[in-house]
Amino acid sequence: MSNLFSVKDKVVVLTGGAGILGKGIATHLAGEGAKMVILDLERAAETGESLVKNIKDAGGEAMFLATNVLSKETLIENREAILAKYKRIDVLLNAAGGNMPGATIAPDKTIFDLDVEALRKVVELNLFGSVLPTMVFVEAMIPNKAGIIVNFSSMSALRPLTRVCGYGVAKAAISNFTKYMAGELGQKFGEGFRVNAICPGFFLTEQNRTLMTNPDGSPTARAISVMNHTPFGRLGEAEELFGTIQYLISDASKFVTGTLAIVDGGFDAFSI
């Protein structure tokens, strides 16, 4: 019997691939035999190339390309470079995203203090930074009549969190876009196309480290509140996302599309 969870030889494009979660995902999938294409900003090139070297040293296959997920022209250049090397694209992981202070509302502030331009930038990065790669890379999947997309939504898309205004709004849009695209691609291009999203709970990353930890490494009041509302009583570890992602891009989820896979230690299920 074939291994339903195999990702061997799949060409996987990962945006935001040089971040903490991205590096872990790329390393894991490459170790499982996937051919990883790591996309990130030019300023992350050194990190990306180091990641590629580590993957190759471990016997895997990977390449890094500098990109801008908000530039369709740059993404098309990326696509052509990928096709020149691998001849096809099987999977797109839309992991690029982020937040910025102006799009949040601190406890001592109100909605009237929200920086609308910062909000616009956060929505643009998180929403259009997935829409544009989807448009560009799915086009390369059409000739093969198959393609898999996993978008990165968030717990803040499901349960509005204090402070996280712009990011939550953008990720809620990603969840809706995921469901929309599942129907769009499935109906118009066939059952070989699947679109799902992963909704991580609270994981410690470089982006939220100052929010979740004090300078001495101890948890902040915010982190303690999160853990108190998480039945598992802790933050997630990056590797705890890997299995769900592998499931979603393998034949094990062949009849799964338009879903939101929650990986949160029970946060969404818990009240008081």
NUKOLDREN-270837 format. One record per residue (C-alpha): x, y, z; residue in three letters. Coordinates in steps of 0.2 Angstrom, whole numbers, plus 5000, padded with zeros to 4 digits. Example, Ala and Ser with C-alpha at 12.3 -4.5 7.8 and 13.67 -1.06 7.14 Angstrom:
<atoms>
<atom px="5062" py="4978" pz="5039" code="ALA"/>
<atom px="5068" py="4995" pz="5036" code="SER"/>
</atoms>
This chain:
<atoms>
<atom px="5000" py="5000" pz="5000" code="MET"/>
<atom px="5007" py="5017" pz="4995" code="SER"/>
<atom px="5010" py="5030" pz="5009" code="ASN"/>
<atom px="4995" py="5042" pz="5009" code="LEU"/>
<atom px="5006" py="5055" pz="5018" code="PHE"/>
<atom px="5020" py="5055" pz="5006" code="SER"/>
<atom px="5026" py="5071" pz="4999" code="VAL"/>
<atom px="5041" py="5064" pz="4990" code="LYS"/>
<atom px="5046" py="5074" pz="4974" code="ASP"/>
<atom px="5032" py="5087" pz="4976" code="LYS"/>
<atom px="5038" py="5104" pz="4971" code="VAL"/>
<atom px="5032" py="5115" pz="4985" code="VAL"/>
<atom px="5033" py="5134" pz="4984" code="VAL"/>
<atom px="5033" py="5142" pz="5002" code="LEU"/>
<atom px="5031" py="5161" pz="5003" code="THR"/>
<atom px="5038" py="5169" pz="5019" code="GLY"/>
<atom px="5050" py="5154" pz="5019" code="GLY"/>
<atom px="5064" py="5162" pz="5029" code="ALA"/>
<atom px="5054" py="5166" pz="5045" code="GLY"/>
<atom px="5055" py="5154" pz="5060" code="ILE"/>
<atom px="5040" py="5144" pz="5055" code="LEU"/>
<atom px="5044" py="5144" pz="5037" code="GLY"/>
<atom px="5062" py="5138" pz="5040" code="LYS"/>
<atom px="5055" py="5123" pz="5051" code="GLY"/>
<atom px="5042" py="5119" pz="5038" code="ILE"/>
<atom px="5054" py="5119" pz="5023" code="ALA"/>
<atom px="5067" py="5108" pz="5033" code="THR"/>
<atom px="5053" py="5096" pz="5038" code="HIS"/>
<atom px="5046" py="5094" pz="5020" code="LEU"/>
<atom px="5063" py="5093" pz="5012" code="ALA"/>
<atom px="5067" py="5079" pz="5024" code="GLY"/>
<atom px="5051" py="5070" pz="5018" code="GLU"/>
<atom px="5057" py="5071" pz="5000" code="GLY"/>
<atom px="5048" py="5087" pz="4994" code="ALA"/>
<atom px="5058" py="5099" pz="4982" code="LYS"/>
<atom px="5057" py="5116" pz="4992" code="MET"/>
<atom px="5056" py="5133" pz="4984" code="VAL"/>
<atom px="5059" py="5146" pz="4997" code="ILE"/>
<atom px="5052" py="5163" pz="4993" code="LEU"/>
<atom px="5056" py="5178" pz="5004" code="ASP"/>
<atom px="5061" py="5196" pz="5003" code="LEU"/>
<atom px="5078" py="5201" pz="4996" code="GLU"/>
<atom px="5084" py="5206" pz="5014" code="ARG"/>
<atom px="5081" py="5188" pz="5019" code="ALA"/>
<atom px="5092" py="5181" pz="5006" code="ALA"/>
<atom px="5106" py="5177" pz="5017" code="GLU"/>
<atom px="5095" py="5167" pz="5029" code="THR"/>
<atom px="5086" py="5159" pz="5014" code="GLY"/>
<atom px="5102" py="5153" pz="5006" code="GLU"/>
<atom px="5108" py="5147" pz="5022" code="SER"/>
<atom px="5092" py="5137" pz="5024" code="LEU"/>
<atom px="5095" py="5130" pz="5006" code="VAL"/>
<atom px="5113" py="5125" pz="5011" code="LYS"/>
<atom px="5107" py="5116" pz="5027" code="ASN"/>
<atom px="5093" py="5106" pz="5017" code="ILE"/>
<atom px="5105" py="5101" pz="5003" code="LYS"/>
<atom px="5119" py="5096" pz="5016" code="ASP"/>
<atom px="5105" py="5084" pz="5024" code="ALA"/>
<atom px="5102" py="5076" pz="5007" code="GLY"/>
<atom px="5087" py="5087" pz="5002" code="GLY"/>
<atom px="5082" py="5098" pz="4987" code="GLU"/>
<atom px="5079" py="5116" pz="4989" code="ALA"/>
<atom px="5081" py="5133" pz="4980" code="MET"/>
<atom px="5079" py="5151" pz="4987" code="PHE"/>
<atom px="5071" py="5165" pz="4977" code="LEU"/>
<atom px="5070" py="5183" pz="4982" code="ALA"/>
<atom px="5052" py="5189" pz="4980" code="THR"/>
<atom px="5039" py="5202" pz="4984" code="ASN"/>
<atom px="5022" py="5194" pz="4987" code="VAL"/>
<atom px="5014" py="5211" pz="4983" code="LEU"/>
<atom px="5022" py="5212" pz="4965" code="SER"/>
<atom px="5013" py="5201" pz="4952" code="LYS"/>
<atom px="5028" py="5205" pz="4940" code="GLU"/>
<atom px="5041" py="5198" pz="4953" code="THR"/>
<atom px="5030" py="5183" pz="4957" code="LEU"/>
<atom px="5029" py="5179" pz="4938" code="ILE"/>
<atom px="5048" py="5180" pz="4937" code="GLU"/>
<atom px="5049" py="5168" pz="4952" code="ASN"/>
<atom px="5037" py="5156" pz="4943" code="ARG"/>
<atom px="5047" py="5156" pz="4927" code="GLU"/>
<atom px="5063" py="5152" pz="4937" code="ALA"/>
<atom px="5054" py="5138" pz="4946" code="ILE"/>
<atom px="5047" py="5130" pz="4930" code="LEU"/>
<atom px="5064" py="5132" pz="4922" code="ALA"/>
<atom px="5072" py="5121" pz="4935" code="LYS"/>
<atom px="5058" py="5109" pz="4941" code="TYR"/>
<atom px="5046" py="5110" pz="4926" code="LYS"/>
<atom px="5030" py="5110" pz="4937" code="ARG"/>
<atom px="5023" py="5117" pz="4953" code="ILE"/>
<atom px="5013" py="5105" pz="4964" code="ASP"/>
<atom px="5010" py="5115" pz="4980" code="VAL"/>
<atom px="5009" py="5133" pz="4986" code="LEU"/>
<atom px="5010" py="5137" pz="5005" code="LEU"/>
<atom px="5005" py="5155" pz="5007" code="ASN"/>
<atom px="5014" py="5158" pz="5023" code="ALA"/>
<atom px="5020" py="5176" pz="5020" code="ALA"/>
<atom px="5012" py="5189" pz="5032" code="GLY"/>
<atom px="5014" py="5199" pz="5047" code="GLY"/>
<atom px="5008" py="5213" pz="5059" code="ASN"/>
<atom px="5014" py="5231" pz="5063" code="MET"/>
<atom px="5011" py="5241" pz="5079" code="PRO"/>
<atom px="5000" py="5255" pz="5071" code="GLY"/>
<atom px="4987" py="5242" pz="5066" code="ALA"/>
<atom px="4985" py="5236" pz="5084" code="THR"/>
<atom px="4975" py="5245" pz="5098" code="ILE"/>
<atom px="4984" py="5245" pz="5115" code="ALA"/>
<atom px="4975" py="5243" pz="5131" code="PRO"/>
<atom px="4976" py="5262" pz="5134" code="ASP"/>
<atom px="4970" py="5266" pz="5117" code="LYS"/>
<atom px="4954" py="5265" pz="5107" code="THR"/>
<atom px="4948" py="5263" pz="5090" code="ILE"/>
<atom px="4950" py="5281" pz="5087" code="PHE"/>
<atom px="4969" py="5279" pz="5089" code="ASP"/>
<atom px="4970" py="5266" pz="5075" code="LEU"/>
<atom px="4982" py="5270" pz="5061" code="ASP"/>
<atom px="4972" py="5268" pz="5046" code="VAL"/>
<atom px="4987" py="5267" pz="5034" code="GLU"/>
<atom px="4996" py="5254" pz="5045" code="ALA"/>
<atom px="4979" py="5244" pz="5045" code="LEU"/>
<atom px="4979" py="5245" pz="5026" code="ARG"/>
<atom px="4997" py="5239" pz="5025" code="LYS"/>
<atom px="4993" py="5224" pz="5036" code="VAL"/>
<atom px="4978" py="5219" pz="5026" code="VAL"/>
<atom px="4987" py="5221" pz="5010" code="GLU"/>
<atom px="5002" py="5210" pz="5016" code="LEU"/>
<atom px="4991" py="5197" pz="5023" code="ASN"/>
<atom px="4977" py="5196" pz="5011" code="LEU"/>
<atom px="4985" py="5202" pz="4994" code="PHE"/>
<atom px="5001" py="5193" pz="4999" code="GLY"/>
<atom px="4991" py="5177" pz="4997" code="SER"/>
<atom px="4979" py="5182" pz="4983" code="VAL"/>
<atom px="4993" py="5187" pz="4971" code="LEU"/>
<atom px="5004" py="5171" pz="4973" code="PRO"/>
<atom px="4988" py="5161" pz="4971" code="THR"/>
<atom px="4984" py="5169" pz="4955" code="MET"/>
<atom px="5002" py="5167" pz="4948" code="VAL"/>
<atom px="5007" py="5150" pz="4954" code="PHE"/>
<atom px="4990" py="5141" pz="4951" code="VAL"/>
<atom px="4991" py="5146" pz="4933" code="GLU"/>
<atom px="5007" py="5135" pz="4932" code="ALA"/>
<atom px="4996" py="5121" pz="4940" code="MET"/>
<atom px="4982" py="5121" pz="4927" code="ILE"/>
<atom px="4991" py="5111" pz="4913" code="PRO"/>
<atom px="4994" py="5097" pz="4926" code="ASN"/>
<atom px="4976" py="5097" pz="4931" code="LYS"/>
<atom px="4981" py="5097" pz="4949" code="ALA"/>
<atom px="4987" py="5109" pz="4963" code="GLY"/>
<atom px="4986" py="5111" pz="4981" code="ILE"/>
<atom px="4986" py="5127" pz="4991" code="ILE"/>
<atom px="4987" py="5129" pz="5010" code="VAL"/>
<atom px="4984" py="5147" pz="5016" code="ASN"/>
<atom px="4990" py="5153" pz="5033" code="PHE"/>
<atom px="4975" py="5160" pz="5043" code="SER"/>
<atom px="4976" py="5162" pz="5062" code="SER"/>
<atom px="4967" py="5160" pz="5078" code="MET"/>
<atom px="4963" py="5178" pz="5077" code="SER"/>
<atom px="4952" py="5175" pz="5062" code="ALA"/>
<atom px="4941" py="5164" pz="5072" code="LEU"/>
<atom px="4940" py="5173" pz="5089" code="ARG"/>
<atom px="4943" py="5192" pz="5089" code="PRO"/>
<atom px="4958" py="5195" pz="5100" code="LEU"/>
<atom px="4961" py="5211" pz="5110" code="THR"/>
<atom px="4974" py="5223" pz="5102" code="ARG"/>
<atom px="4975" py="5213" pz="5086" code="VAL"/>
<atom px="4964" py="5223" pz="5075" code="CYS"/>
<atom px="4972" py="5224" pz="5058" code="GLY"/>
<atom px="4979" py="5206" pz="5058" code="TYR"/>
<atom px="4963" py="5198" pz="5064" code="GLY"/>
<atom px="4953" py="5207" pz="5050" code="VAL"/>
<atom px="4966" py="5201" pz="5037" code="ALA"/>
<atom px="4966" py="5183" pz="5043" code="LYS"/>
<atom px="4947" py="5182" pz="5043" code="ALA"/>
<atom px="4948" py="5187" pz="5025" code="ALA"/>
<atom px="4961" py="5173" pz="5022" code="ILE"/>
<atom px="4949" py="5161" pz="5029" code="SER"/>
<atom px="4935" py="5167" pz="5018" code="ASN"/>
<atom px="4946" py="5167" pz="5003" code="PHE"/>
<atom px="4951" py="5149" pz="5006" code="THR"/>
<atom px="4933" py="5143" pz="5006" code="LYS"/>
<atom px="4930" py="5154" pz="4990" code="TYR"/>
<atom px="4945" py="5147" pz="4981" code="MET"/>
<atom px="4940" py="5129" pz="4985" code="ALA"/>
<atom px="4924" py="5131" pz="4976" code="GLY"/>
<atom px="4932" py="5142" pz="4962" code="GLU"/>
<atom px="4945" py="5130" pz="4957" code="LEU"/>
<atom px="4936" py="5114" pz="4961" code="GLY"/>
<atom px="4921" py="5118" pz="4950" code="GLN"/>
<atom px="4931" py="5126" pz="4936" code="LYS"/>
<atom px="4947" py="5116" pz="4935" code="PHE"/>
<atom px="4942" py="5099" pz="4943" code="GLY"/>
<atom px="4945" py="5089" pz="4959" code="GLU"/>
<atom px="4964" py="5089" pz="4957" code="GLY"/>
<atom px="4963" py="5106" pz="4965" code="PHE"/>
<atom px="4962" py="5108" pz="4984" code="ARG"/>
<atom px="4963" py="5124" pz="4994" code="VAL"/>
<atom px="4963" py="5123" pz="5013" code="ASN"/>
<atom px="4970" py="5134" pz="5027" code="ALA"/>
<atom px="4979" py="5131" pz="5043" code="ILE"/>
<atom px="4974" py="5141" pz="5058" code="CYS"/>
<atom px="4989" py="5141" pz="5071" code="PRO"/>
<atom px="4985" py="5146" pz="5089" code="GLY"/>
<atom px="4999" py="5154" pz="5098" code="PHE"/>
<atom px="5017" py="5150" pz="5093" code="PHE"/>
<atom px="5032" py="5159" pz="5099" code="LEU"/>
<atom px="5041" py="5168" pz="5084" code="THR"/>
<atom px="5053" py="5182" pz="5081" code="GLU"/>
<atom px="5038" py="5193" pz="5077" code="GLN"/>
<atom px="5029" py="5191" pz="5093" code="ASN"/>
<atom px="5044" py="5187" pz="5105" code="ARG"/>
<atom px="5043" py="5204" pz="5113" code="THR"/>
<atom px="5024" py="5203" pz="5115" code="LEU"/>
<atom px="5025" py="5185" pz="5123" code="MET"/>
<atom px="5042" py="5186" pz="5133" code="THR"/>
<atom px="5051" py="5198" pz="5144" code="ASN"/>
<atom px="5069" py="5202" pz="5142" code="PRO"/>
<atom px="5074" py="5188" pz="5154" code="ASP"/>
<atom px="5064" py="5175" pz="5144" code="GLY"/>
<atom px="5049" py="5174" pz="5156" code="SER"/>
<atom px="5032" py="5175" pz="5149" code="PRO"/>
<atom px="5023" py="5192" pz="5149" code="THR"/>
<atom px="5006" py="5195" pz="5156" code="ALA"/>
<atom px="4999" py="5193" pz="5138" code="ARG"/>
<atom px="5007" py="5176" pz="5136" code="ALA"/>
<atom px="5001" py="5170" pz="5153" code="ILE"/>
<atom px="4983" py="5175" pz="5148" code="SER"/>
<atom px="4985" py="5165" pz="5132" code="VAL"/>
<atom px="4991" py="5150" pz="5141" code="MET"/>
<atom px="4977" py="5151" pz="5154" code="ASN"/>
<atom px="4965" py="5151" pz="5140" code="HIS"/>
<atom px="4973" py="5136" pz="5132" code="THR"/>
<atom px="4969" py="5119" pz="5139" code="PRO"/>
<atom px="4986" py="5112" pz="5135" code="PHE"/>
<atom px="4993" py="5127" pz="5146" code="GLY"/>
<atom px="5007" py="5132" pz="5135" code="ARG"/>
<atom px="5012" py="5140" pz="5118" code="LEU"/>
<atom px="5014" py="5129" pz="5103" code="GLY"/>
<atom px="5031" py="5123" pz="5096" code="GLU"/>
<atom px="5034" py="5126" pz="5077" code="ALA"/>
<atom px="5036" py="5107" pz="5074" code="GLU"/>
<atom px="5018" py="5104" pz="5080" code="GLU"/>
<atom px="5012" py="5112" pz="5063" code="LEU"/>
<atom px="5022" py="5101" pz="5052" code="PHE"/>
<atom px="5011" py="5085" pz="5053" code="GLY"/>
<atom px="4995" py="5095" pz="5049" code="THR"/>
<atom px="5003" py="5104" pz="5034" code="ILE"/>
<atom px="5010" py="5087" pz="5027" code="GLN"/>
<atom px="4993" py="5080" pz="5029" code="TYR"/>
<atom px="4985" py="5094" pz="5019" code="LEU"/>
<atom px="4997" py="5093" pz="5004" code="ILE"/>
<atom px="4997" py="5074" pz="5003" code="SER"/>
<atom px="4985" py="5061" pz="4996" code="ASP"/>
<atom px="4979" py="5058" pz="5014" code="ALA"/>
<atom px="4968" py="5073" pz="5012" code="SER"/>
<atom px="4962" py="5070" pz="4994" code="LYS"/>
<atom px="4944" py="5073" pz="4998" code="PHE"/>
<atom px="4947" py="5088" pz="5009" code="VAL"/>
<atom px="4945" py="5106" pz="5002" code="THR"/>
<atom px="4939" py="5122" pz="5009" code="GLY"/>
<atom px="4943" py="5118" pz="5027" code="THR"/>
<atom px="4952" py="5127" pz="5041" code="LEU"/>
<atom px="4963" py="5116" pz="5051" code="ALA"/>
<atom px="4965" py="5122" pz="5069" code="ILE"/>
<atom px="4981" py="5119" pz="5078" code="VAL"/>
<atom px="4980" py="5128" pz="5094" code="ASP"/>
<atom px="4981" py="5116" pz="5109" code="GLY"/>
<atom px="4962" py="5119" pz="5112" code="GLY"/>
<atom px="4962" py="5138" pz="5113" code="PHE"/>
<atom px="4947" py="5139" pz="5101" code="ASP"/>
<atom px="4937" py="5126" pz="5110" code="ALA"/>
<atom px="4939" py="5133" pz="5128" code="PHE"/>
<atom px="4929" py="5146" pz="5137" code="SER"/>
<atom px="4929" py="5146" pz="5156" code="ILE"/>
</atoms>
